[in-house]
Amino acid sequence: MPRCDLNSKTGQKHLGFLVNRGYLAIEKDGERARYVATERAAEYVALFSRLYQRLFDAVPGFRL
């Protein structure tokens, strides 16, 4: 990927979405926050991994 437009504002929005859905939990360490994957995230990660494998394990039908 030549470019990624994930700035801190967009990243915070995505993290908030994942926390609200129960895939991430916030752990406070003094003033710092740490995001930790929950048990609920395991199902999502497994499904995403299978999808990713199916998409990218196959060799393209054309030559570059």
C-alpha positions in Angstrom: 0.0 0.0 0.0 1.7 3.2 -1.1 -0.2 5.5 1.3 -2.2 5.2 4.5 -4.5 8.0 5.7 -4.8 6.8 9.3 -4.1 10.0 11.3 -4.5 10.2 15.1 -8.0 11.6 14.8 -9.1 8.8 12.6 -7.3 6.2 14.7 -9.1 7.5 17.9 -12.4 7.1 16.0 -11.6 3.5 15.1 -10.4 2.7 18.6 -13.6 4.1 20.1 -15.7 1.9 17.7 -13.8 -1.2 18.8 -14.1 -0.3 22.5 -17.9 0.3 22.1 -18.3 -3.0 20.3 -16.5 -4.9 23.1 -13.5 -5.9 21.0 -11.0 -3.8 23.0 -10.8 -2.8 26.6 -9.0 0.2 28.0 -6.5 -0.4 30.8 -5.1 2.7 32.6 -1.5 2.7 33.6 -1.1 6.0 35.4 -1.8 8.7 32.8 -1.4 6.3 29.9 -4.2 4.2 28.4 -3.5 0.8 26.9 -5.9 -1.0 24.6 -6.2 -4.8 25.2 -8.1 -7.3 23.0 -11.0 -8.9 24.7 -12.2 -12.5 24.4 -14.9 -11.3 22.1 -12.1 -10.0 19.7 -10.9 -13.6 19.2 -13.9 -14.5 17.1 -13.5 -11.4 15.0 -9.7 -12.0 14.5 -10.3 -15.7 13.5 -13.0 -14.7 10.9 -10.8 -11.9 9.6 -7.8 -14.3 9.3 -9.8 -16.8 7.3 -11.1 -14.1 5.0 -7.6 -12.8 4.5 -6.2 -16.2 3.8 -8.8 -16.9 1.2 -8.2 -13.6 -0.5 -4.4 -13.7 -0.6 -3.4 -17.3 -0.7 -4.5 -17.8 -4.3 -2.1 -17.0 -7.0 -3.4 -14.3 -9.4 -4.5 -15.5 -12.8 -2.3 -13.0 -14.6 1.4 -12.1 -14.8 2.8 -8.8 -13.7 
